[in-house]
């Protein structure tokens, strides 16, 4: 009995602590207020504002519902800076250059997936901007591939929101356009396409050099620095990066052309 009681006691999760306040946000414990309001409510009663409607209630968020409450699964980090200090989202992604390219491709694929989920009606905060690289874009300035991809992704999201908002034909379940203060714009974003083109050209030259090397059977690439350390994988990694960068560029051009037609 003692063993069971001690194990059950150990299984009880510790109470949630309030994160420390900073210059950008101030945290306060609202639990006493919520508890007092709940005690005053009778069965069937509802606390709501003056402009409440049953139609709006259909899209209301339900606290403590894992499908709707994004804060129910608490992260072990209270801030982005704390996560970065703990080694999350490193730059470079790895000191091993081959592994760095592999992880860059993984990040691109993950962001494509997040973007598609956003298009299905989820929020930017729960999809695209779960990536710390997008939240701290300046950290990627030394990583040309990742920086160009993240910049043009952010510009694409902004273009899609502008086009959909201008058309005024959507509902929240179609596409959630609220950004909640997320950094959708920054200085230099107007040059994101030219930056991506520059990176694409560098990798294209690398791919052409790999093909020429295969024909001449040379062991090293002359005049070019390889993307990673395994010569046998260089051509495949060049193709993988180019496929993703070019697809990213096409999506951006489509989004921008829609916006131009709307204006």
N, C-alpha and C positions, 0 to 999 in steps of 0.2 A: 504494500500500500504506500509506503514511504517513497519507493522508487517511482511509482506511477504519479504521485502527487508532485514530486520534484520535476519530472519530465513535463507534466502538463503546465507547471508554472513557467518552465523554461520556454515553452512554446508560445506563451503570451507575448505579442509584439510590444516593444517599448512605445510609450506615448510619443506622438509626433511633436517635435520641437519647432518653434517659430524661427525661421531664418533670421539672421542678423540684418538690420536695416542698413542701407547705404545711401549715397547721395541721390541715386536714381529711383529708389523705391523704399517705401516704409511699410513694414509688415505689422499687423495688429491681429490679436486673437479675437475672432468674432464668435467663438463657441458659446460664451455666456449669453450673448444677444440672441442667437439662434435657439438656444435651449429655452430662454424665457418666452420667445414667440411661440415655440411649439407647445409649451405648457398652457398658453392662453387659447390655443386653437381647439375647437370642437370638431367632431367628425363631420366631414363634408365642407368645412370652411377652407378658405383660400386667401392668402395674402397676395394682393396684386395692386398694380398702379391704376391711375385714373383711366388710361387709354387701353386697358386690357381687353382683349377679345379672344373668343374661343378659337378663332382662326390662327391667331398668333401662338396660342398654346400648343398647337400641333408641332411647331418647330422649337418649343422651349427645351432647354437643357435640364436633365434630371441629375441632381447631385447624387453622388455615390453609385451611379450606374456606370460600370466600366466602359460601356459602349459610347457613352455621351460625356462623361466627366473625365477630361484629360488629366486632371490632377490627382485622380484616385491612386494611380500607380506612381508613387513618389520616387523621383530619382535620388540617387545618393549624393547628387551635387545640388547646391543651392544657387549656383550662378554659372554662367558660361566660363568666366575667368577661372573659377575653381576647377572646372573640368579640364581646362587647358593646362593648368598648373599640374594636374594629376597625370598628364600625358595623353589625354584624349585629343584626337585630331592633330597629330604631329605634322610638322613641316621640317624637312621632307617626310614623306610617309614612311620611309625606311632608309637607313644608311646603306642598305644593299640596293644598288640601282635597279637590279632586275625585280626585286620585290617591290620597289617604289613604283615601277610601271604597272605591275600587277595590281597593286592597291589603288592606283589612280584609275584604272579601268573599273575596279569594283565600285569606287565612289561614283563614277559616271553612271554605271548601270543602276546603282541605288537611287541616284537623283532622277533618272528617267522614270523609275518605278514610282517615286514620290510624286513627280509631276503628273503622271497618269492618274494617280489616286486623287490628287487635287482636282483634276478635270472631272472626276466622278462626283464631286460635291463636298469633299472634305476641305478643311481649312488649310491655309498656307502654314500656319503655326504647327499643325499636326503632321504635315507632309514635307514639303520642300525645305522649310526652315528648321527642320529637326537636324539638319546638317550644320555643324559648327563652322565649317569652312565658309558657308554663306553668311553666317552671322558675324564673322570676323574676316572679311574679305582681304583686308590689308595684310594679313598673315600669309596669304598665298602669293604675294607679289614675286617671291623668289622662285616659285614653281610655275613656269610658263603654261604648261598644259592645264593644270588644275585651275589656275587663275583665269585663263581665257574661257574655260568651260563654265565656271561658276558665274563669271560676269555676264556672259551671254544668256545663261539660264535665267538670271535675275531680270535682265532686260526683256526676255521673252514673257516672263510672268507679268511684268508691268504692262507690256503691250497687249496681252490677252485681257487683263483687267480693264484697260482703257477701251478696248474694242467692245467688250461685252457691256460695260457700263454705258457707253455711248449709245449702243443699240437699244438698251432698256427693254429687253425681251426675255430676261432670265429670272428664275426664282432661285432662292438660296440652295435648294436641293439640286439644281442644275450645275451651278458654279458659284462657289463662295468667294466673293470679291473683296471682303474686308481684310485688310492687312494687319490690323491691330498694332500699328506702329512699327512693324518689321521693316528693315532697311531694303525697300524695293528700288530705291534710287540712290546713286552716289556719283561723285565727280568722276568723269572718265567713262561712264557707261555708254555715252554716245559713240565712243571709239571701240566698243567691245567687238564689233564685227571685224574691224581692221586688225585688231589684236589677234582674233581667232584666225583670220586669213594668214597672218604672219606665222603663227604656230603651225598651221596646216601646211604652209609652203616649206617650212623647215623639215617637217616629218616626211613630206612628199619627196624632197631631195634625198633624204635618208633612205627612203624606200627605193628610189631609182638607183642609188648607189649600191644598195643590197643586190638588186637585180644584175647590175653591171659586174659586181663582185662575183656573183654566181657564174656568170658567163666566162669571166676571165680566170676564175678559180684562184683569186687572190685571197689571202688570209686576213688582210686588214683593209679597212676603208680609208682611202686617201683623202685628206682634206676635210673630213667630217668626224665629229665626235658621236660615238654610238649612243643610243638612248639608254642602253643597259649593258651588262657585262657578259652576257651569253651570246656569242656571234650566231649560233645556230637558231636563236629565237628572235633575232633582230627584225627580220622581215615580217614575221607573224605579228610581233608587237606593233610595228609600224602600221600594218594593215588594220589591226584592232583599234588603234587610236584614231586613225583617219576615218574609219567607218563611223565612229561615235561623234567625232568633231564635225564631220560633214552632215550627218543627220541632225545634229544640234543646230547647225547653220541653216539648214533648210527649214526647220521648224520656226526659227526666228524670222526668216524672210517671209514665210507664210503669214505669221502673226502680224508682222509690220505691214504687209500689203493689205491685210484686212482692215487694219486701223486707218491706212491711207484712203481706202475706199469709203470708210465711214465718214471721214472728214471731207 
